[in-house]
């Protein structure tokens, strides 16, 4: 049996049972085996523990619920291999994912981040995603940064194998697009390899965190464009486009967030609320738009988007 001690597939889990077994078995049934761990964020049941005992998988349980992003960080702390891949409990790995990672690493042993193309696993079947991704070997992350600006955010962190010593931890004071915050904030320091084959299925369903907490994610997007990508980009044109993307991300945010929601958010103390507060204080146009009713902004934004004027 082929086995590698280079990679750990770590599964952060909490409560939801529905897709766990299928996700776990996709990790177990790799053509090249590797270490697998399950990190339970103090669920109210023993389902994950029992399945892991049955399958011979290393199981960890937090004494308390430490939060989603701290639990991702704990996966890296508990893994003992050079690289770590965090597999969502509702997603599916292709059988040759680990094998493909090893081939890429053999050819380019300096890679910090390995990722692949993916499909959306929906109630209507497997469908392509809408992102444009850079593939192949990238000595630095400028191409990743440029693609995020030119083609909008979409880096597939969820199927990435990451060098453990390079993982500095997700931001934990707020929960939104923290994976994108981390990857884009560090991209210029990393060596990437992207495999253009579809080796991952991203499941879309009604229990999905990104679906049920979409507004929380929206609050993080302007910050990513303005405070991270604009600052990281080398090309002046990419910097300009990042600013424009941040503007439209703010307008889209306002189109779905009423005044009370915005006011409550800027009272919080995190990097995203501080950014928005400073933006409202310094930018008269943004401040004026945020005073408007959200339903009016929504109608205007939707009309402009239909004619391609929203970036």
VEXKOLPA-151726 format. One record per residue (C-alpha): x, y, z. Coordinates in steps of 0.25 Angstrom, whole numbers, plus 5000, padded with zeros to 4 digits. Example, Ala and Ser with C-alpha at 12.3 -4.5 7.8 and 13.67 -1.06 7.14 Angstrom:
BEGIN
504949825031 505549965029 
END
This chain:
BEGIN
500050005000 500650144996 500750235008 501250375010 501650445023 501750575016 500250615018 499150615028 497750625024 497050695036 495550695037 494950805046 493550765050 492450815059 491050755061 490650735046 490650585043 489950585029 491150575020 492350545029 492450395026 492550425011 493550525013 494350445022 494350325013 494850415001 496050435010 496250295014 496050235000 497250314994 498150244984 499350284993 498950285008 499350385018 499050425032 497650465035 497150535047 495750585052 495650705061 494250715068 493950855073 493150795085 491950745078 490750695087 490850555082 491850445080 491550415065 492950465060 493650395071 492950255068 493150265053 494650295055 494850175065 494150085055 495050135043 496350145051 496450295050 497150385060 496050465067 496250595076 495150665083 495250805089 494750825103 493950945099 493451005086 494551095082 493951155070 494051115055 495351185051 496151145064 495751005061 496351015047 497651065054 497550955064 497650855052 498950905048 499450905063 499050755064 499650705051 501050655051 501350655036 502050765027 500750795020 499350805024 498050795017 496750835024 495550755018 494150815021 493250705026 492250725014 493250725003 493950614995 495350584990 495650514977 496350384980 497650434974 497750564981 498850524990 499550454979 499450584971 500050664982 501250574983 501550574969 501550734969 502350724982 503350634975 503550724963 503450854972 503950824986 503950974990 502350984988 501651045000 500251034995 499650924986 498250944981 497350884970 496150914961 494850874967 493350864964 492150904971 491350784977 489950834977 488550774978 488450794963 489750714961 491150744959 491350884953 492550974949 492951084957 493051234952 494451264957 495651284948 496851214955 498351224952 498951084950 500351024949 501651064957 501751204962 502951244969 502251354976 500851394979 500751514970 499951434960 498951394971 498751534975 498551584961 497551484958 496751514971 496651654966 496451634951 495451524952 494951544966 495251464979 495151314977 496451244982 496151104986 496751105000 495750985004 496550894995 497950944998 499050865004 499850965012 501250955018 501050955033 502151045037 501651155027 500251155033 500151265043 498651245047 497351295043 496851435049 495951395060 495251525065 494251515054 493751405046 493551425031 494451405019 495551375028 496251275019 496351375007 496851485017 497951385021 498351335007 498351475000 499051545012 500151445011 500151404996 501351494993 502151405002 501751274996 502151174985 500851124979 500551004970 499150994964 498750864958 497650894947 496950754949 495650754956 496050674969 495050734979 493550744981 493050864988 491650834993 490550934993 489350915002 488450985012 489250955024 490551025018 491151125027 491451225015 490051215011 489451235025 490351345029 490551415016 490451555021 491651535031 492451495019 492051615011 492651705022 494051645020 494151665004 494351815003 495451795013 496151685005 496151764992 496551904999 497451875011 498051745005 498051724990 498251874987 499451874996 500051744991 499951774976 501151824969 500451864956 499852004958 498651964949 498451844958 498451944970 497452034963 496551914960 496651864974 496152004979 494951994969 494651854973 494651904988 493652014984 492651914978 492751814989 492351934999 491151964990 490751814989 490951805004 490051935006 488951874997 488751755006 489051825020 488151925026 488552045035 488451975048 489251855043 490351945039 490252025051 490351905060 491551845052 492351975053 492251965068 492951835068 494451835070 495151755058 495951785046 494751795037 493851885045 495051975047 495251985032 493752015030 493752115040 494952185035 494352175021 493052245025 493852355032 494752385020 493952355008 492852455005 492252374994 492252245002 491652315014 490552375005 490152234999 490152175013 489152275018 488252225007 487152115009 487751985006 486551944997 486852064988 488352034987 487951884984 487051934972 488152024967 489251924969 488451814962 488151904950 489651944948 490051804950 489151754938 489851854929 491251814934 491551944941 491951884955 493351834951 
END
